[in-house]
């Protein structure tokens, strides 16, 4: 859908839009006021625009099945066009109940180089207000953190890239190659928009590489000291199974010796207690060596020992206790959802557990399923793979990208080490890598890994980190597509 057709549709709901915008202005003003009252400097025009965008898109509950992602895409499209981007270069592409956004910042072609793609996703994981201490779909702050679902994953990145495009356009910057925003709308679920962008758009397929705002970033200690900056160059394979136990059931007053829920619970406990074999690569060893040297202490020592000898069981066992690092050492599988029974006074006729796995690169998905079957040791348990797994190659670091990212990082933290790493989770990057487009995660966010609440309760990012990131993409894009 072009912006022109979007504008026609939007006319019917203009009153609602005006009301929403008034609310956003009020919220943004309140945030700006609290920021200024805290003794911080007055925000620049660019910082104010970034906060406005951040506030606006967070206010849209863009989790699955609600059909709200197009509202974000249309809003961002309008902001880009208002900044001077031609309507024909800004495209909202509907797909089912969601949408993607493609926006081209046309260059003069003087470099002779292919375009750079800039990735992010506009959808978020569900958040239930009753569980949160603060409203999940309203940007709030205590002066130290910004709180909201998507404040990190990934409306932070979407905001930073969009506001940087607007800043560069207003400054009259003309890149020497095309820069193309490719924001997906269902990264957290089926990745249908991601697949469309990666595999079906010929205008994106000839990109030289992609930079992903949904991965990478800097690690801080609990007291705010920068440890290192990580460029995501690989990610694990995402795969999910449903494990189901079936039973004839019956009346609850006449319990059977076998019970679907009990049998499934036994299988779940076995999965909980199982550890997949330790895995490593040259990249993960380098990552642990660098991180361990910076962290120090018991955890840092375990990282260094693992880097020197991945078969050091005491080291790998120590890292396995750290949710921030266990995924870098092995394949992981965890039960994430349960469904069982049909009535309180009836024996369960079935019980199902959803098991989500993140598979270390190079390990076949079939090997993981075979391992799970062996662990549960119950031939009556049905295994159903939810969807086809996407295995993606490693994107080896290239000097020009590392140099540009390093310049942006060192503007904040001089001499900080910049290193490649493997993501434990999954991002849009897997499909672009599979499509033959090298992809690196280079988020501008610095924070303590232990405070990473993406997908969890009370998601947050440090207020300082939000404003410190304002030049991150600006520097990177001017280095890679400037004079």
Secondary structure as GFF3:
##gff-version 3
##sequence-region A 1 483
A	DSSP	alpha_helix	3	11	.	.	.	ID=ss1
A	DSSP	alpha_helix	14	37	.	.	.	ID=ss2
A	DSSP	alpha_helix	45	58	.	.	.	ID=ss3
A	DSSP	alpha_helix	69	82	.	.	.	ID=ss4
A	DSSP	three_ten_helix	87	89	.	.	.	ID=ss5
A	DSSP	beta_strand	90	95	.	.	.	ID=ss6
A	DSSP	beta_strand	98	105	.	.	.	ID=ss7
A	DSSP	beta_strand	116	121	.	.	.	ID=ss8
A	DSSP	three_ten_helix	129	131	.	.	.	ID=ss9
A	DSSP	beta_strand	140	141	.	.	.	ID=ss10
A	DSSP	beta_strand	145	147	.	.	.	ID=ss11
A	DSSP	alpha_helix	155	170	.	.	.	ID=ss12
A	DSSP	beta_strand	179	184	.	.	.	ID=ss13
A	DSSP	alpha_helix	192	195	.	.	.	ID=ss14
A	DSSP	pi_helix	196	200	.	.	.	ID=ss15
A	DSSP	alpha_helix	202	205	.	.	.	ID=ss16
A	DSSP	beta_strand	209	212	.	.	.	ID=ss17
A	DSSP	beta_strand	217	220	.	.	.	ID=ss18
A	DSSP	beta_strand	226	235	.	.	.	ID=ss19
A	DSSP	beta_strand	237	246	.	.	.	ID=ss20
A	DSSP	beta_strand	250	251	.	.	.	ID=ss21
A	DSSP	alpha_helix	260	272	.	.	.	ID=ss22
A	DSSP	alpha_helix	282	295	.	.	.	ID=ss23
A	DSSP	alpha_helix	297	308	.	.	.	ID=ss24
A	DSSP	alpha_helix	313	320	.	.	.	ID=ss25
A	DSSP	three_ten_helix	326	328	.	.	.	ID=ss26
A	DSSP	beta_strand	332	340	.	.	.	ID=ss27
A	DSSP	beta_strand	346	347	.	.	.	ID=ss28
A	DSSP	beta_strand	350	359	.	.	.	ID=ss29
A	DSSP	alpha_helix	365	376	.	.	.	ID=ss30
A	DSSP	beta_strand	382	385	.	.	.	ID=ss31
A	DSSP	alpha_helix	399	410	.	.	.	ID=ss32
A	DSSP	beta_strand	418	423	.	.	.	ID=ss33
A	DSSP	alpha_helix	429	434	.	.	.	ID=ss34
A	DSSP	beta_strand	439	441	.	.	.	ID=ss35
A	DSSP	beta_strand	446	447	.	.	.	ID=ss36
A	DSSP	three_ten_helix	449	451	.	.	.	ID=ss37
A	DSSP	beta_strand	460	462	.	.	.	ID=ss38
A	DSSP	alpha_helix	463	468	.	.	.	ID=ss39
A	DSSP	three_ten_helix	469	471	.	.	.	ID=ss40
A	DSSP	alpha_helix	472	481	.	.	.	ID=ss41
###
